[in-house]
Amino acid sequence: MQSSSQDLKSKLKEFFGYEHFKGDQEQIIRHLIAGNNAFVLMPTGGGKSLCYQLPALVMEGTAIVVSPLISLMKNQVDAIRGFISGNEGIAHFLNSSLSRTQVNAVREDLVSGVTKLLYVAPESLTKAENIAMLKGIRISFYAVDEAHCISEWGHDFRLEYGRIREIVDEICPAPIIALTATATPKVQSDILKNLGIQDAKVFKSSFNRPNLRYEVREKNKTEEDIVRYIRSVPGKSGIIYCLSRKKVEETAGILALNGISALPYHAGLDPKTRSENQDKFLREDVQVIVATIAFGMGIDKPNVRFVMHYDIPKSLEGYYQETGRAGRDGLPADCILYYSPKDAEKLNKFILSKKGNEQEIGKHLLKEMVDFVESGVCRRKLLLGYFGENYTRDNCGSCDNCLHPHPRFDGKEHLCLVISLVKSLSDRFEAEHLANILAGNTGAMILSYRHDSCPFFGKGSERDAAFWESVVLQGVTAGLLAKDIESYGRINVTPAGEAFLKSPYSVTFVEDGSYAEGDDDDEEVEESNAGGGGGDLQLLAMLKDLRKDMAAKLRLQPWIIFGDPALEEMSIMYPTTVKALIKCHGVGDGKAAKYGRPFVELIRKYVEENEISTPDDFLMKTPGKSEDKRFIIHCIDRKMDLEDIASARDMDIDGLLGAIEKIVEAGTKLDLDYYISENIDEEVVEEISDWFRHEAASDSLEDAVRALGDYEELEIRLVRIKFLSEVAN
């Protein structure tokens, strides 16, 4: 079937409501309608789906669309049915989620010729019963969506994709259109070869997404930073990617605890919950979705304003695909990646558990990702270069490396040394190996090839291996060196590099960034006691004088009003309101209301007189302890036995008392009279209370146990809690 340009535009308006095609869409559609194979490389948001949806609607027969995710199929089918109202059979999907009755309904619509688009999972396509069914219908063409899944070098490799050509030949050969948003030259070659469409016309759009801002942040108080950022963009939709299901759940919980509407999405959730959470995000009933990489493929939500990566992705292709879900409406969007070298080490250990070729590919892809993160070069230039596209601008103006440039140096002599080294070696090696030779590092690889006796060994020992590796990679970016992907990134000299060596010229390189180890998610961080100095010593002295005067007037021990850790934190945080005061260690609502006003007045006056900038009003809530606190308070209010509370929280009595002490020391009143009266004599309670009231120099439990040796430690702890609640709070 041939269609004129006008015919296609009228169908575009009729079916989709658009007046004009985007980019190469019309060319692609006309090429496919003419019965030709096509390969479409188009960034997320470029309009890939329309390239097969419109031809399917205007051509005779049914188009078979191979799609990797059930959620993706459902979205696509719903969208088509929305465009073509009144004909539910126009589009169907065929996958494991359908009942036998539903499968029969699909079959009826296919046989009758009603269905123009059939979305099918690769696993379903290979089933004998489905092959037999599809043999009996007229097929217009095959569309292989997310075609990068075909290649082992692609970020979502699916073994079942490798059988598509075989199944197509068995059913009925027809034109094939392969589509992907991410494909390096190697992946592109694999797709064309595997599908048997080497004759396909390649339609390649620019990978550049100028509206996206790229930034890498050091992992340090990551959850707090995420909460701060999201609070700074109220109501804006975003996606946070984590590598593990556990981290997805934890992060979603932290966001919810801090007043941000967020839901998790990962393969461990039941299908109904996953679907509901996805729909809530699409409907904007929830602001943030926290997900593994299972989320987002093919999701059409144009107004995602930020995409965050809590962990380093496994590949640059994956990173590009995931960040590509931001700003599909063309408006500015932020792509923020949190990085710690520890994360890369953990991923590498996981990769080492794989076998053979899969391990080598995984290591190479991760190395490319780490190089991208740690580089000081324009991130847009690196990203586009990875996909074979040359970005010529010196400064993109929208990545952290361009907005905050790293120190620069003339790399002419360094690059000459690298090129000379590569040419001198009888074999080709990866950048890391070349860097170790120049830095003079001995290791197993260096010794096995006897490169410690190479004339270039240690020639650049004034700089470390990381510097030399950066020079190599920047030489690749400049087109003077090249990576051979098929040999896992071994370095060759390009003709331009040969010319450079003969006639060197100045090349500006940048120093790479350095990243601390950052947060360690596998270890619990001990909670600070909030003491230890570091505050405003002059203010601290004034606060202690005020406390002393108040204690004398109230006939209380000074520590009962506020302990030293509380005063020290006041001297750091400068709370000028009672609300802000409550955020200080050891200060709760009751204590702040009872004693706080004179302290905040003193601090406010001090801040004004000394023109001090106070910290912003930010309180980060963390899960676990907060949940325990609420549970314990609720149970004590209900007068439950402490043993039962401890058992319900999987604690021993000592652990429970420790938690109760922290609650009370933070300023919350708890009434344990019901428990104390049943377990401790009234006289004992009075004697211990009197000691705390008149003799104790601090609220130290250790001091109390030493001074009150006639009593059990449990008795002392319980009465101390009672005293702090009634008197200090």
Secondary structure as UniProt FT lines:
FT   HELIX           5..16
FT   TURN            23..24
FT   HELIX           25..33
FT   TURN            34..35
FT   STRAND          38..41
FT   TURN            44..45
FT   TURN            48..49
FT   HELIX           50..58
FT   STRAND          62..66
FT   HELIX           70..83
FT   TURN            85..86
FT   HELIX           88..90
FT   STRAND          91..94
FT   TURN            96..97
FT   HELIX           100..112
FT   STRAND          117..120
FT   HELIX           122..125
FT   HELIX           128..135
FT   STRAND          139..144
FT   TURN            145..146
FT   HELIX           147..150
FT   TURN            152..153
FT   TURN            155..156
FT   HELIX           159..163
FT   HELIX           164..171
FT   STRAND          176..180
FT   HELIX           185..194
FT   TURN            195..196
FT   TURN            198..199
FT   STRAND          201..204
FT   TURN            210..211
FT   STRAND          212..218
FT   HELIX           222..232
FT   TURN            234..235
FT   STRAND          237..241
FT   HELIX           245..257
FT   TURN            258..259
FT   STRAND          262..265
FT   TURN            267..268
FT   HELIX           271..282
FT   TURN            283..284
FT   STRAND          288..291
FT   TURN            293..294
FT   TURN            297..298
FT   TURN            302..303
FT   STRAND          304..309
FT   HELIX           316..323
FT   TURN            324..325
FT   TURN            328..329
FT   STRAND          333..339
FT   HELIX           341..352
FT   HELIX           356..374
FT   HELIX           379..386
FT   TURN            387..388
FT   HELIX           400..403
FT   STRAND          408..410
FT   HELIX           412..424
FT   HELIX           431..439
FT   HELIX           444..448
FT   TURN            449..450
FT   HELIX           451..453
FT   TURN            455..462
FT   HELIX           465..477
FT   TURN            478..479
FT   STRAND          481..484
FT   HELIX           485..487
FT   STRAND          490..493
FT   HELIX           495..502
FT   STRAND          508..510
FT   TURN            521..522
FT   HELIX           537..554
FT   HELIX           558..561
FT   HELIX           564..573
FT   HELIX           578..581
FT   TURN            582..583
FT   TURN            585..586
FT   HELIX           589..610
FT   TURN            623..624
FT   HELIX           625..637
FT   TURN            638..639
FT   HELIX           642..648
FT   TURN            649..650
FT   HELIX           653..665
FT   TURN            666..667
FT   HELIX           673..679
FT   HELIX           682..690
FT   HELIX           691..695
FT   HELIX           701..707
FT   TURN            708..710
FT   HELIX           713..723
FT   HELIX           724..728
//
